[in-house]
């Protein structure tokens, strides 16, 4: 029993220290990202973004032709999905404005439209993050998703699960 508690205390201390170090480096990381954004190309349209991603994929060193091809297919697939969701979002926003300005204001309708906008935007974001995970797999990068089994094995290996 004490071994379980002691192992958990050690694990918790390691986890706490790693969070502290992450917190300290967060400001430096924020500054690095802000600097990269300030120095980066001006991307104002979807066409700009598409051209930039084409250039990045084609000029990236160390990628195989298969990886380039798979990344391009992934990017195009996500672009089509995003465009469809973006159009739905725009239509919902137009409907929202129409309902807000209407002489017969119905708060239930407005709330439902707002919920649908929120849901579609959350889906767009989830699609983008899912694409990042797929790209990481194509590139062979380790991600938090891949690390999850490490945490599971720690708990299983130290008897924290019955």
C-alpha positions in Angstrom: 0.0 0.0 0.0 2.8 2.4 1.0 4.7 1.5 -2.2 1.7 2.5 -4.3 1.4 5.8 -2.5 5.1 6.5 -2.7 5.2 5.7 -6.4 2.2 7.9 -7.0 3.9 10.7 -5.0 7.1 10.4 -7.2 5.0 10.4 -10.3 3.0 13.5 -9.1 6.3 15.3 -8.3 7.7 14.6 -11.7 4.5 15.7 -13.3 4.4 18.9 -11.2 8.0 19.8 -12.1 7.4 19.2 -15.8 4.4 21.6 -15.6 6.5 24.2 -13.8 9.2 24.0 -16.5 6.5 24.2 -19.2 5.1 27.3 -17.5 8.5 29.0 -17.4 9.2 28.3 -21.1 5.7 29.3 -22.1 6.6 33.0 -22.3 9.7 32.4 -24.3 7.6 30.1 -26.6 4.9 32.8 -26.9 7.6 35.4 -27.9 9.1 33.0 -30.4 5.7 32.4 -32.1 4.9 36.1 -32.0 8.2 36.9 -33.7 7.6 34.3 -36.4 4.2 35.7 -37.0 5.5 39.2 -37.3 8.3 38.2 -39.7 6.2 35.7 -41.7 4.6 36.3 -45.0 1.4 38.3 -45.1 -1.4 35.7 -45.6 -4.7 37.4 -46.1 -6.8 35.0 -48.2 -7.3 31.3 -48.6 -5.4 31.5 -51.8 -2.4 33.0 -50.0 -2.6 30.1 -47.5 -2.8 27.5 -50.2 0.2 29.0 -52.0 2.2 29.1 -48.8 1.4 25.5 -47.9 2.3 24.4 -51.4 5.6 26.1 -51.1 6.3 24.7 -47.7 5.5 21.1 -48.7 7.5 21.3 -51.9 10.6 23.0 -50.4 10.7 21.0 -47.1 14.0 19.1 -46.9 14.0 15.4 -46.0 10.5 14.6 -47.1 10.0 11.6 -49.4 7.8 11.9 -52.6 5.3 9.7 -50.8 5.1 12.1 -47.8 4.8 15.1 -50.1 2.0 13.4 -52.0 0.1 12.3 -48.8 0.5 15.8 -47.2 -0.9 17.4 -50.4 -3.8 15.0 -50.5 -4.5 15.6 -46.8 -4.3 19.4 -47.3 -6.7 19.3 -50.2 -9.2 17.0 -48.4 -9.2 19.3 -45.3 -9.5 22.4 -47.5 -12.7 21.0 -49.1 -14.2 20.0 -45.8 -13.3 23.4 -44.3 -14.8 25.2 -47.3 -18.1 23.4 -46.9 -18.3 24.1 -43.2 -17.2 27.7 -43.8 -20.1 28.2 -46.2 -22.6 26.7 -43.8 -21.2 29.1 -41.1 -21.6 32.1 -43.3 -25.2 31.2 -44.2 -26.0 30.8 -40.5 -24.4 34.1 -39.7 -26.5 35.8 -42.4 -29.6 34.1 -41.0 -28.6 35.2 -37.5 -28.4 38.9 -38.6 -31.7 38.6 -40.4 -33.3 37.1 -37.2 -31.8 39.8 -34.9 -33.0 42.6 -37.1 -36.5 41.1 -37.8 -39.5 43.0 -36.4 -40.7 39.8 -34.8 -37.6 38.9 -32.7 -37.7 35.2 -31.5 -34.9 34.6 -28.9 -35.3 30.8 -29.3 -34.5 31.0 -33.0 -31.5 33.2 -32.3 -30.2 30.9 -29.6 -30.6 27.9 -31.9 -28.8 29.6 -34.8 -26.0 30.7 -32.4 -25.7 27.1 -31.2 -25.4 25.9 -34.8 -22.7 28.5 -35.6 -20.8 27.4 -32.4 -21.1 23.8 -33.3 -19.9 24.2 -36.9 -17.0 26.4 -35.8 -16.0 23.8 -33.2 -16.2 21.1 -36.0 -14.0 23.2 -38.2 -11.4 23.5 -35.4 -11.6 19.8 -34.6 -11.1 19.0 -38.3 -8.0 21.2 -38.4 -6.5 19.7 -35.3 -7.3 16.2 -36.6 -5.4 17.1 -39.8 -2.4 18.1 -37.7 -2.4 14.6 -36.0 -2.7 13.0 -39.5 0.2 15.1 -40.7 2.3 14.1 -37.7 1.6 10.5 -38.5 2.7 11.0 -42.1 5.8 12.8 -41.0 6.6 10.3 -38.2 6.4 12.8 -35.4 5.7 11.7 -31.9 2.6 13.5 -30.5 0.8 13.6 -27.2 -1.7 11.1 -28.6 1.2 8.7 -29.1 2.5 9.3 -25.6 -0.8 8.5 -23.9 0.0 4.7 -23.7 3.2 5.6 -21.7 1.0 7.2 -19.0 -1.3 4.2 -19.0 1.6 1.7 -18.7 2.9 3.7 -15.7 -0.4 3.4 -13.8 -0.8 -0.3 -14.8 2.9 -1.1 -14.0 2.7 0.5 -10.5 -0.5 -1.2 -9.4 -2.7 1.9 -9.5 -5.4 0.0 -11.4 -7.3 -2.9 -9.8 
